[in-house]
Amino acid sequence: MIDRKKLELLACPQCAGTLTLYIDEQNNDAETLICRHCQLGYVVEDGIPNMLIDAARNLAEPAITENS
């Protein structure tokens, strides 16, 4: 789990906006840092956020599943 104090220091690498921590309880408590302005989600693995813009999930687009 990402440290709350570290979360306060982080900003969206695209717009420098505030990030919100989202914890998906249905998916083994997977964590994502969300920028509401850019509609990007940065995945957190083992307490380390992947802050690369190219690796971010675009939250404005619907999720694509294999069965779609």
Gaussian input, Z-matrix of N, CA and C with variables (Angstrom, degrees):
# hf/3-21g

backbone

0 1
 N
 C     1     B1
 C     2     B2     1     A1
 N     3     B3     2     A2     1     D1
 C     4     B4     3     A3     2     D2
 C     5     B5     4     A4     3     D3
 N     6     B6     5     A5     4     D4
 C     7     B7     6     A6     5     D5
 C     8     B8     7     A7     6     D6
 N     9     B9     8     A8     7     D7
 C    10    B10     9     A9     8     D8
 C    11    B11    10    A10     9     D9
 N    12    B12    11    A11    10    D10
 C    13    B13    12    A12    11    D11
 C    14    B14    13    A13    12    D12
 N    15    B15    14    A14    13    D13
 C    16    B16    15    A15    14    D14
 C    17    B17    16    A16    15    D15
 N    18    B18    17    A17    16    D16
 C    19    B19    18    A18    17    D17
 C    20    B20    19    A19    18    D18
 N    21    B21    20    A20    19    D19
 C    22    B22    21    A21    20    D20
 C    23    B23    22    A22    21    D21
 N    24    B24    23    A23    22    D22
 C    25    B25    24    A24    23    D23
 C    26    B26    25    A25    24    D24
 N    27    B27    26    A26    25    D25
 C    28    B28    27    A27    26    D26
 C    29    B29    28    A28    27    D27
 N    30    B30    29    A29    28    D28
 C    31    B31    30    A30    29    D29
 C    32    B32    31    A31    30    D30
 N    33    B33    32    A32    31    D31
 C    34    B34    33    A33    32    D32
 C    35    B35    34    A34    33    D33
 N    36    B36    35    A35    34    D34
 C    37    B37    36    A36    35    D35
 C    38    B38    37    A37    36    D36
 N    39    B39    38    A38    37    D37
 C    40    B40    39    A39    38    D38
 C    41    B41    40    A40    39    D39
 N    42    B42    41    A41    40    D40
 C    43    B43    42    A42    41    D41
 C    44    B44    43    A43    42    D42
 N    45    B45    44    A44    43    D43
 C    46    B46    45    A45    44    D44
 C    47    B47    46    A46    45    D45
 N    48    B48    47    A47    46    D46
 C    49    B49    48    A48    47    D47
 C    50    B50    49    A49    48    D48
 N    51    B51    50    A50    49    D49
 C    52    B52    51    A51    50    D50
 C    53    B53    52    A52    51    D51
 N    54    B54    53    A53    52    D52
 C    55    B55    54    A54    53    D53
 C    56    B56    55    A55    54    D54
 N    57    B57    56    A56    55    D55
 C    58    B58    57    A57    56    D56
 C    59    B59    58    A58    57    D57
 N    60    B60    59    A59    58    D58
 C    61    B61    60    A60    59    D59
 C    62    B62    61    A61    60    D60
 N    63    B63    62    A62    61    D61
 C    64    B64    63    A63    62    D62
 C    65    B65    64    A64    63    D63
 N    66    B66    65    A65    64    D64
 C    67    B67    66    A66    65    D65
 C    68    B68    67    A67    66    D66
 N    69    B69    68    A68    67    D67
 C    70    B70    69    A69    68    D68
 C    71    B71    70    A70    69    D69
 N    72    B72    71    A71    70    D70
 C    73    B73    72    A72    71    D71
 C    74    B74    73    A73    72    D72
 N    75    B75    74    A74    73    D73
 C    76    B76    75    A75    74    D74
 C    77    B77    76    A76    75    D75
 N    78    B78    77    A77    76    D76
 C    79    B79    78    A78    77    D77
 C    80    B80    79    A79    78    D78
 N    81    B81    80    A80    79    D79
 C    82    B82    81    A81    80    D80
 C    83    B83    82    A82    81    D81
 N    84    B84    83    A83    82    D82
 C    85    B85    84    A84    83    D83
 C    86    B86    85    A85    84    D84
 N    87    B87    86    A86    85    D85
 C    88    B88    87    A87    86    D86
 C    89    B89    88    A88    87    D87
 N    90    B90    89    A89    88    D88
 C    91    B91    90    A90    89    D89
 C    92    B92    91    A91    90    D90
 N    93    B93    92    A92    91    D91
 C    94    B94    93    A93    92    D92
 C    95    B95    94    A94    93    D93
 N    96    B96    95    A95    94    D94
 C    97    B97    96    A96    95    D95
 C    98    B98    97    A97    96    D96
 N    99    B99    98    A98    97    D97
 C   100   B100    99    A99    98    D98
 C   101   B101   100   A100    99    D99
 N   102   B102   101   A101   100   D100
 C   103   B103   102   A102   101   D101
 C   104   B104   103   A103   102   D102
 N   105   B105   104   A104   103   D103
 C   106   B106   105   A105   104   D104
 C   107   B107   106   A106   105   D105
 N   108   B108   107   A107   106   D106
 C   109   B109   108   A108   107   D107
 C   110   B110   109   A109   108   D108
 N   111   B111   110   A110   109   D109
 C   112   B112   111   A111   110   D110
 C   113   B113   112   A112   111   D111
 N   114   B114   113   A113   112   D112
 C   115   B115   114   A114   113   D113
 C   116   B116   115   A115   114   D114
 N   117   B117   116   A116   115   D115
 C   118   B118   117   A117   116   D116
 C   119   B119   118   A118   117   D117
 N   120   B120   119   A119   118   D118
 C   121   B121   120   A120   119   D119
 C   122   B122   121   A121   120   D120
 N   123   B123   122   A122   121   D121
 C   124   B124   123   A123   122   D122
 C   125   B125   124   A124   123   D123
 N   126   B126   125   A125   124   D124
 C   127   B127   126   A126   125   D125
 C   128   B128   127   A127   126   D126
 N   129   B129   128   A128   127   D127
 C   130   B130   129   A129   128   D128
 C   131   B131   130   A130   129   D129
 N   132   B132   131   A131   130   D130
 C   133   B133   132   A132   131   D131
 C   134   B134   133   A133   132   D132
 N   135   B135   134   A134   133   D133
 C   136   B136   135   A135   134   D134
 C   137   B137   136   A136   135   D135
 N   138   B138   137   A137   136   D136
 C   139   B139   138   A138   137   D137
 C   140   B140   139   A139   138   D138
 N   141   B141   140   A140   139   D139
 C   142   B142   141   A141   140   D140
 C   143   B143   142   A142   141   D141
 N   144   B144   143   A143   142   D142
 C   145   B145   144   A144   143   D143
 C   146   B146   145   A145   144   D144
 N   147   B147   146   A146   145   D145
 C   148   B148   147   A147   146   D146
 C   149   B149   148   A148   147   D147
 N   150   B150   149   A149   148   D148
 C   151   B151   150   A150   149   D149
 C   152   B152   151   A151   150   D150
 N   153   B153   152   A152   151   D151
 C   154   B154   153   A153   152   D152
 C   155   B155   154   A154   153   D153
 N   156   B156   155   A155   154   D154
 C   157   B157   156   A156   155   D155
 C   158   B158   157   A157   156   D156
 N   159   B159   158   A158   157   D157
 C   160   B160   159   A159   158   D158
 C   161   B161   160   A160   159   D159
 N   162   B162   161   A161   160   D160
 C   163   B163   162   A162   161   D161
 C   164   B164   163   A163   162   D162
 N   165   B165   164   A164   163   D163
 C   166   B166   165   A165   164   D164
 C   167   B167   166   A166   165   D165
 N   168   B168   167   A167   166   D166
 C   169   B169   168   A168   167   D167
 C   170   B170   169   A169   168   D168
 N   171   B171   170   A170   169   D169
 C   172   B172   171   A171   170   D170
 C   173   B173   172   A172   171   D171
 N   174   B174   173   A173   172   D172
 C   175   B175   174   A174   173   D173
 C   176   B176   175   A175   174   D174
 N   177   B177   176   A176   175   D175
 C   178   B178   177   A177   176   D176
 C   179   B179   178   A178   177   D177
 N   180   B180   179   A179   178   D178
 C   181   B181   180   A180   179   D179
 C   182   B182   181   A181   180   D180
 N   183   B183   182   A182   181   D181
 C   184   B184   183   A183   182   D182
 C   185   B185   184   A184   183   D183
 N   186   B186   185   A185   184   D184
 C   187   B187   186   A186   185   D185
 C   188   B188   187   A187   186   D186
 N   189   B189   188   A188   187   D187
 C   190   B190   189   A189   188   D188
 C   191   B191   190   A190   189   D189
 N   192   B192   191   A191   190   D190
 C   193   B193   192   A192   191   D191
 C   194   B194   193   A193   192   D192
 N   195   B195   194   A194   193   D193
 C   196   B196   195   A195   194   D194
 C   197   B197   196   A196   195   D195
 N   198   B198   197   A197   196   D196
 C   199   B199   198   A198   197   D197
 C   200   B200   199   A199   198   D198
 N   201   B201   200   A200   199   D199
 C   202   B202   201   A201   200   D200
 C   203   B203   202   A202   201   D201

   B1=1.4579
   B2=1.5221
   B3=1.3205
   B4=1.4587
   B5=1.5322
   B6=1.3027
   B7=1.4634
   B8=1.5343
   B9=1.3228
   B10=1.4763
   B11=1.5305
   B12=1.3285
   B13=1.4665
   B14=1.5246
   B15=1.3331
   B16=1.4632
   B17=1.5180
   B18=1.3192
   B19=1.4552
   B20=1.5292
   B21=1.3152
   B22=1.4640
   B23=1.5242
   B24=1.3351
   B25=1.4609
   B26=1.5258
   B27=1.3249
   B28=1.4575
   B29=1.5240
   B30=1.3318
   B31=1.4578
   B32=1.5212
   B33=1.2994
   B34=1.4546
   B35=1.5276
   B36=1.3280
   B37=1.4553
   B38=1.5358
   B39=1.3209
   B40=1.4648
   B41=1.5277
   B42=1.3402
   B43=1.4648
   B44=1.5334
   B45=1.3278
   B46=1.4677
   B47=1.5313
   B48=1.3269
   B49=1.4556
   B50=1.5172
   B51=1.3072
   B52=1.4567
   B53=1.5257
   B54=1.3324
   B55=1.4575
   B56=1.5181
   B57=1.3250
   B58=1.4523
   B59=1.5226
   B60=1.3221
   B61=1.4572
   B62=1.5148
   B63=1.3417
   B64=1.4555
   B65=1.5219
   B66=1.3218
   B67=1.4626
   B68=1.5205
   B69=1.3256
   B70=1.4637
   B71=1.5211
   B72=1.3101
   B73=1.4663
   B74=1.5241
   B75=1.3106
   B76=1.4628
   B77=1.5232
   B78=1.3159
   B79=1.4619
   B80=1.5351
   B81=1.3270
   B82=1.4729
   B83=1.5200
   B84=1.3296
   B85=1.4621
   B86=1.5323
   B87=1.3272
   B88=1.4662
   B89=1.5249
   B90=1.3233
   B91=1.4603
   B92=1.5264
   B93=1.3218
   B94=1.4549
   B95=1.5178
   B96=1.3292
   B97=1.4565
   B98=1.5215
   B99=1.3192
   B100=1.4586
   B101=1.5211
   B102=1.3439
   B103=1.4637
   B104=1.5170
   B105=1.3158
   B106=1.4615
   B107=1.5330
   B108=1.3156
   B109=1.4673
   B110=1.5230
   B111=1.3280
   B112=1.4680
   B113=1.5183
   B114=1.3308
   B115=1.4666
   B116=1.5275
   B117=1.3469
   B118=1.4590
   B119=1.5169
   B120=1.3358
   B121=1.4567
   B122=1.5165
   B123=1.3252
   B124=1.4599
   B125=1.5205
   B126=1.3216
   B127=1.4577
   B128=1.5250
   B129=1.3381
   B130=1.4646
   B131=1.5304
   B132=1.3309
   B133=1.4631
   B134=1.5164
   B135=1.3255
   B136=1.4674
   B137=1.5254
   B138=1.3319
   B139=1.4565
   B140=1.5144
   B141=1.3434
   B142=1.4635
   B143=1.5282
   B144=1.3397
   B145=1.4639
   B146=1.5301
   B147=1.3288
   B148=1.4588
   B149=1.5206
   B150=1.3247
   B151=1.4554
   B152=1.5271
   B153=1.3241
   B154=1.4565
   B155=1.5267
   B156=1.3223
   B157=1.4582
   B158=1.5260
   B159=1.3246
   B160=1.4649
   B161=1.5293
   B162=1.3279
   B163=1.4631
   B164=1.5319
   B165=1.3282
   B166=1.4667
   B167=1.5223
   B168=1.3348
   B169=1.4617
   B170=1.5244
   B171=1.3278
   B172=1.4504
   B173=1.5272
   B174=1.3052
   B175=1.4588
   B176=1.5271
   B177=1.3296
   B178=1.4507
   B179=1.5299
   B180=1.3320
   B181=1.4590
   B182=1.5159
   B183=1.3369
   B184=1.4628
   B185=1.5212
   B186=1.3093
   B187=1.4629
   B188=1.5196
   B189=1.3043
   B190=1.4574
   B191=1.5209
   B192=1.3054
   B193=1.4414
   B194=1.5202
   B195=1.3118
   B196=1.4550
   B197=1.5129
   B198=1.3116
   B199=1.4600
   B200=1.5262
   B201=1.3354
   B202=1.4709
   B203=1.5146
   A1=108.61
   A2=114.81
   A3=120.00
   A4=109.73
   A5=115.62
   A6=123.15
   A7=109.20
   A8=116.83
   A9=121.80
   A10=112.10
   A11=118.11
   A12=120.33
   A13=110.74
   A14=116.74
   A15=119.89
   A16=110.38
   A17=116.59
   A18=120.76
   A19=111.02
   A20=116.98
   A21=121.20
   A22=112.14
   A23=117.33
   A24=121.71
   A25=113.09
   A26=116.85
   A27=120.85
   A28=111.79
   A29=114.53
   A30=121.61
   A31=108.06
   A32=116.75
   A33=121.73
   A34=109.03
   A35=117.94
   A36=119.97
   A37=113.39
   A38=116.87
   A39=119.28
   A40=112.04
   A41=117.07
   A42=119.69
   A43=113.73
   A44=117.23
   A45=123.77
   A46=111.63
   A47=116.73
   A48=121.64
   A49=112.85
   A50=114.76
   A51=123.12
   A52=110.39
   A53=115.58
   A54=121.85
   A55=109.60
   A56=115.68
   A57=122.45
   A58=108.02
   A59=116.29
   A60=120.93
   A61=109.52
   A62=115.90
   A63=122.46
   A64=107.75
   A65=116.63
   A66=122.17
   A67=107.70
   A68=116.12
   A69=122.65
   A70=108.62
   A71=116.53
   A72=121.63
   A73=112.15
   A74=117.39
   A75=120.75
   A76=112.17
   A77=117.20
   A78=121.81
   A79=109.73
   A80=117.06
   A81=123.18
   A82=112.94
   A83=116.78
   A84=123.10
   A85=112.27
   A86=117.55
   A87=121.91
   A88=108.91
   A89=115.59
   A90=121.32
   A91=110.65
   A92=115.09
   A93=122.07
   A94=107.78
   A95=116.61
   A96=121.29
   A97=107.05
   A98=116.66
   A99=121.36
   A100=110.54
   A101=114.15
   A102=120.75
   A103=106.17
   A104=117.01
   A105=120.75
   A106=111.45
   A107=117.15
   A108=120.64
   A109=111.41
   A110=117.77
   A111=122.67
   A112=112.96
   A113=116.74
   A114=121.91
   A115=111.16
   A116=115.18
   A117=121.77
   A118=109.72
   A119=115.53
   A120=122.01
   A121=109.80
   A122=116.70
   A123=123.39
   A124=108.31
   A125=117.03
   A126=122.94
   A127=110.51
   A128=115.96
   A129=122.86
   A130=107.08
   A131=116.48
   A132=121.73
   A133=109.22
   A134=115.99
   A135=122.24
   A136=111.73
   A137=116.72
   A138=121.66
   A139=114.52
   A140=117.79
   A141=121.89
   A142=109.09
   A143=116.96
   A144=118.81
   A145=111.12
   A146=115.92
   A147=121.44
   A148=106.03
   A149=116.94
   A150=122.35
   A151=113.38
   A152=117.45
   A153=120.74
   A154=109.15
   A155=116.63
   A156=121.01
   A157=110.54
   A158=117.12
   A159=120.95
   A160=112.62
   A161=117.52
   A162=121.46
   A163=112.34
   A164=117.04
   A165=121.41
   A166=110.50
   A167=114.75
   A168=120.89
   A169=108.69
   A170=116.02
   A171=121.00
   A172=107.75
   A173=116.85
   A174=121.98
   A175=112.65
   A176=117.44
   A177=121.14
   A178=110.81
   A179=116.67
   A180=121.05
   A181=109.24
   A182=118.77
   A183=120.47
   A184=110.57
   A185=116.21
   A186=121.08
   A187=110.31
   A188=116.27
   A189=121.71
   A190=107.71
   A191=116.28
   A192=120.56
   A193=109.38
   A194=117.04
   A195=121.29
   A196=111.97
   A197=118.02
   A198=121.85
   A199=113.81
   A200=117.52
   A201=120.44
   A202=111.06
   D1=138.78
   D2=-178.75
   D3=-72.38
   D4=139.76
   D5=179.85
   D6=-69.41
   D7=131.46
   D8=-177.88
   D9=-61.40
   D10=-34.64
   D11=179.25
   D12=-68.59
   D13=-37.10
   D14=176.76
   D15=-67.06
   D16=-36.15
   D17=179.06
   D18=-59.00
   D19=-38.17
   D20=179.32
   D21=-63.93
   D22=-26.33
   D23=-178.62
   D24=-85.08
   D25=-18.88
   D26=-175.65
   D27=-84.69
   D28=148.36
   D29=175.58
   D30=-139.37
   D31=157.95
   D32=178.26
   D33=-60.43
   D34=127.59
   D35=-179.33
   D36=-69.99
   D37=-15.89
   D38=-179.58
   D39=-87.49
   D40=-44.21
   D41=-174.80
   D42=-121.55
   D43=-3.62
   D44=-177.08
   D45=66.57
   D46=20.04
   D47=179.66
   D48=-80.64
   D49=173.94
   D50=-179.65
   D51=-72.99
   D52=141.07
   D53=177.44
   D54=-107.25
   D55=142.90
   D56=177.75
   D57=-115.49
   D58=135.67
   D59=179.00
   D60=-84.50
   D61=126.29
   D62=175.96
   D63=-114.97
   D64=128.93
   D65=178.37
   D66=-114.66
   D67=118.99
   D68=-179.36
   D69=-90.04
   D70=99.71
   D71=-177.20
   D72=-69.10
   D73=-23.65
   D74=179.53
   D75=-81.68
   D76=-11.87
   D77=-177.67
   D78=-121.40
   D79=57.28
   D80=177.28
   D81=53.99
   D82=38.32
   D83=178.88
   D84=57.61
   D85=35.91
   D86=176.98
   D87=-60.81
   D88=137.96
   D89=-177.40
   D90=-108.74
   D91=142.02
   D92=176.10
   D93=-140.26
   D94=135.68
   D95=172.18
   D96=-92.05
   D97=127.30
   D98=-174.14
   D99=-115.16
   D100=131.82
   D101=170.94
   D102=-102.45
   D103=112.33
   D104=-177.26
   D105=-70.78
   D106=-28.28
   D107=-179.91
   D108=-69.89
   D109=-49.12
   D110=-178.47
   D111=-85.82
   D112=-13.98
   D113=-175.14
   D114=59.44
   D115=43.43
   D116=177.70
   D117=-116.88
   D118=146.07
   D119=177.22
   D120=-120.40
   D121=126.37
   D122=179.79
   D123=-106.63
   D124=117.41
   D125=-175.82
   D126=-71.28
   D127=140.71
   D128=175.93
   D129=-110.58
   D130=123.01
   D131=178.01
   D132=-123.22
   D133=126.36
   D134=-179.05
   D135=53.79
   D136=36.79
   D137=177.67
   D138=80.24
   D139=4.70
   D140=-178.58
   D141=-115.36
   D142=117.54
   D143=-179.97
   D144=-79.61
   D145=137.98
   D146=173.97
   D147=-89.54
   D148=102.27
   D149=-173.47
   D150=-97.16
   D151=20.75
   D152=176.71
   D153=-79.89
   D154=127.84
   D155=-178.22
   D156=-59.96
   D157=-39.54
   D158=-179.31
   D159=-65.20
   D160=-24.47
   D161=-179.10
   D162=-92.86
   D163=-7.14
   D164=-177.55
   D165=-71.61
   D166=149.52
   D167=176.34
   D168=-90.36
   D169=132.85
   D170=176.56
   D171=-80.87
   D172=110.90
   D173=-175.97
   D174=-81.16
   D175=-12.56
   D176=179.36
   D177=-76.82
   D178=-23.70
   D179=178.82
   D180=-92.89
   D181=143.43
   D182=178.03
   D183=-65.70
   D184=147.37
   D185=178.90
   D186=-66.73
   D187=139.16
   D188=179.25
   D189=-99.80
   D190=126.97
   D191=177.81
   D192=-111.67
   D193=160.50
   D194=-178.45
   D195=-63.84
   D196=-29.44
   D197=-177.09
   D198=-87.22
   D199=1.03
   D200=-178.76
   D201=-76.79

